[in-house]
């Protein structure tokens, strides 16, 4: 019986060692899982912060995009290029309209002399230029009087 007791005690010691190793392995596995979980939570918070930042950036870009078209047009209209193009295209349109009017006069109204019409246009242009020069001079141009002056 003593032999059986010793054998049972040895088996019991082996089982306790096995259980202790198993418990240690279990604790180690739980610690590893907890460590991975902590890392995943930290990474998730980091990604949430990055997403929030990127969402703010996207919102700001959307706001800029909503007004970008109007701002670009306003900027272009303030540029010298726009003023130059407007002047050029306006002059070209006016020349085309005058040409069409002359052709219409010649074709449909033979009683109107095209040369007389041309002289009228030259006089009209000279009068318009003179009017523009007077306006510039009276509105702060060279030689103009101050706004409250009695010498006007």
C-alpha positions in Angstrom: 0.0 0.0 0.0 2.9 2.2 0.6 3.9 1.8 -3.0 0.5 2.7 -4.2 0.5 5.8 -1.9 3.9 6.8 -3.3 2.7 6.3 -6.8 -0.5 8.3 -6.2 1.6 11.1 -4.5 3.9 11.1 -7.6 1.0 11.2 -9.9 -0.6 14.0 -7.8 2.7 16.0 -7.9 2.9 15.5 -11.7 -0.7 16.6 -12.0 -0.1 19.7 -9.9 3.0 20.6 -12.0 1.0 20.1 -15.1 -1.9 22.2 -13.7 0.6 24.8 -12.6 2.2 24.9 -16.0 -1.3 25.0 -17.5 -2.3 27.8 -15.2 0.9 29.7 -16.1 0.3 29.2 -19.8 -3.2 30.3 -19.4 -2.1 33.5 -17.5 0.5 34.1 -20.2 -2.1 33.7 -23.0 -4.5 36.1 -21.1 -1.7 38.6 -20.7 -0.8 38.4 -24.4 -4.5 38.8 -25.4 -4.8 41.7 -23.1 -1.7 43.3 -24.5 -3.0 42.8 -28.1 -6.4 44.2 -27.0 -4.7 47.3 -25.4 -2.7 47.9 -28.6 -5.8 47.5 -30.8 -7.7 50.0 -28.6 -4.9 52.5 -28.7 -4.6 52.1 -32.5 -8.4 52.5 -32.9 -8.3 55.7 -30.9 -5.4 57.0 -33.0 -7.3 56.1 -36.2 -10.4 57.8 -34.8 -8.4 61.0 -34.1 -6.9 60.9 -37.6 -10.4 60.4 -39.1 -11.8 63.3 -37.2 -8.9 65.5 -38.3 -9.3 64.4 -41.9 -13.1 64.9 -41.7 -12.4 68.5 -40.6 -10.0 69.0 -43.5 -12.6 67.6 -45.9 -15.3 69.9 -44.5 -13.0 72.9 -44.9 -12.2 71.9 -48.5 -15.9 71.5 -49.3 -16.6 75.0 -48.0 -13.7 76.4 -50.1 -15.0 74.4 -53.1 -18.5 75.9 -52.7 -17.1 79.4 -53.1 -14.0 78.7 -55.3 -15.9 79.1 -58.6 -17.3 82.5 -57.6 -14.0 83.6 -56.1 -12.1 82.6 -59.2 -14.6 84.5 -61.4 -14.4 87.6 -59.1 -10.6 87.3 -59.1 -10.5 87.1 -62.9 -12.8 90.0 -63.3 -10.4 92.1 -61.1 -7.5 91.2 -63.3 -5.9 93.3 -66.0 -6.3 90.3 -68.4 -10.1 90.4 -68.0 -10.2 94.2 -68.5 -8.0 93.9 -71.6 -10.2 91.0 -73.0 -13.4 92.9 -72.2 -12.1 96.0 -74.0 -10.8 93.9 -76.9 -14.0 91.8 -77.3 -16.2 94.8 -76.8 -14.3 96.7 -79.5 -14.4 93.7 -81.8 -18.2 93.3 -81.2 -18.7 96.9 -81.9 -16.7 96.8 -85.1 -18.7 93.7 -86.2 -22.0 95.5 -85.4 -20.9 98.6 -87.3 -19.8 96.5 -90.3 -23.1 94.7 -90.3 -25.0 98.0 -90.0 -23.0 99.4 -93.0 -23.8 96.4 -95.1 -27.4 96.6 -94.1 -27.5 100.3 -95.0 -25.9 99.6 -98.4 -28.1 96.7 -99.2 -31.5 97.8 -97.9 -31.3 101.6 -97.8 -29.6 102.9 -100.9 -30.8 106.4 -100.1 -28.3 106.6 -97.1 -24.8 107.4 -98.2 -22.3 105.0 -96.5 -19.5 107.7 -96.7 -21.8 110.1 -94.8 -22.5 107.4 -92.2 -18.7 106.9 -91.8 -18.2 110.7 -91.3 -21.0 110.7 -88.7 -19.3 107.8 -86.8 -15.9 109.6 -86.8 -17.6 112.8 -85.4 -19.4 110.7 -82.8 -16.2 109.0 -81.7 -14.4 112.3 -81.4 -17.3 113.7 -79.3 -17.3 110.6 -77.0 -13.5 110.9 -76.5 -13.8 114.6 -75.6 -16.6 113.8 -73.2 -14.5 111.1 -71.5 -11.5 113.5 -71.2 -13.7 116.1 -69.5 -15.1 113.5 -67.1 -11.6 112.4 -66.1 -10.5 115.9 -65.6 -13.5 116.8 -63.5 -13.2 113.7 -61.3 -9.7 114.1 -59.9 -7.7 114.1 -63.0 -4.7 116.4 -63.7 -5.7 120.1 -63.3 -9.0 119.4 -61.6 -10.3 121.4 -58.6 -11.0 119.9 -55.2 -14.5 118.7 -54.7 -15.5 121.6 -52.4 -13.8 124.3 -54.5 -15.8 127.5 -55.5 -13.7 127.8 -58.7 -15.7 125.1 -60.6 
